[in-house]
Amino acid sequence: MSSKILRGRVLTFVDEPQGADDHSAYRYFEDGAVAIDGGKIVAVGDFNEALKLALPKAEVMDHRPHLIMPGFIDTHIHYPQMQVVGSYAKDLLEWLNTYTFVEEQRFADEAHAARIASVFFDELVRYGTTTAAVYCTVHPQSAEAFFTEADRRKLRMIAGKVMMDRNAPEALLDTPQSSYEDTKHLMEKWNGVGRLNVAITPRFALTSTPEQLEMCQDLARLFPDAYIQTHVNESLGEIAFARELFPNLPDYVGVYEHYGLLGPKTLLGHCIHMQEREIEILYETGSVAVFCPTSNLFIGSGLFDRQRMRDANVRIAVATDIGGGTSYSMLRTLDEGYKVLQLRGQRLSPLESFYMMTLGNARALSLEHTIGTLEAGADADVVVLDARAVPAMAVKMERVETLSEELFLLQTCGDDRVVVETYVAGEAAKAGLSGVA
Ligand SMILES: [Zn+2]
């Protein structure tokens, strides 16, 4: 691995911004540098200082006047749903049954899974995302294909084989025993290999029997540090069905609580329609509520209440949720998140947005010393952004005076075109991409 210095305008958050003008929450270097060696960041600071500090012989990648930030993090995404994006449906359950549960059956074919995994990583890199928490399908080979390709590309990824043993087509069902054994096998084979982690992934309460949720609990006991990812309280129809299936438990979050699946490594997609008790349980267990704005708007599920979660000190992350979501871009995602919160009468400042897609999501994954930051010792996963990449943005930039204004323009109008380069473990990964193979 080569050593190199990225030169440009460097921005990295050190804490969550408290409001729109909290300049203590980030470090910014106008003529800055990120020094990289062996896939890790070894220094960050002013260009002249960084040069003296480290790597006098390193190659300098001059990205001036662009903005250098930590690679974006997506905390909830389904790689097998690349060909589900933009499917026309009335609501979540119709969308699942009509499109998603049909499409996911194709991942029994390992060659199909391998091809889509490769295209998936191309797209993440194209949009500046360097880490994601990912759902595979029920088929263990879908996870094998995913981890094999992620490892080849040296990406930091979290993923799991979906566990589901009822209320879906026969071809997508496992059993409590097979889901346990397949997940255990994946954990032993892939967890901690390269930069990979395996997540225990019951799809949601609707598609798991009590027997399967007990097996999830056994896995969580066997692998106490493992991530657990699932969905909760996304749509009203889904919630009514969950209440029917588990009539003796107090609420939907109560299902995961009952089976010991909540904790600081638990990622709960959506969390829109929440009872007061459910919010308290998320806080008490340190579980993470994952806000998926493009998905929530597209499927018409509802408006996430960020302020209510913050008031209760619940940990919050943000994610695309492709294929319910409509963009791979964390910029597009936060733009829609901003609009959801506007409709709720809540503010989301540009500093808070860019914190959320970097350090904020890293904290939600308990990886804040490893990703989402440009501090020395972190993985060298970096994105380079150009707010003048398209003419309409370039002309607007003539009127932009502050860093916050630039960030807000990137979020409001940006997509993959503003991503000049994405570095994965210190290597340029976007430059070599072509079209869909
Ligand atoms: Zn999802």
Residues whose N, C-alpha, C, O or C-beta is under 5 A from the ligand:
A	BS01	ZN	G269 D321
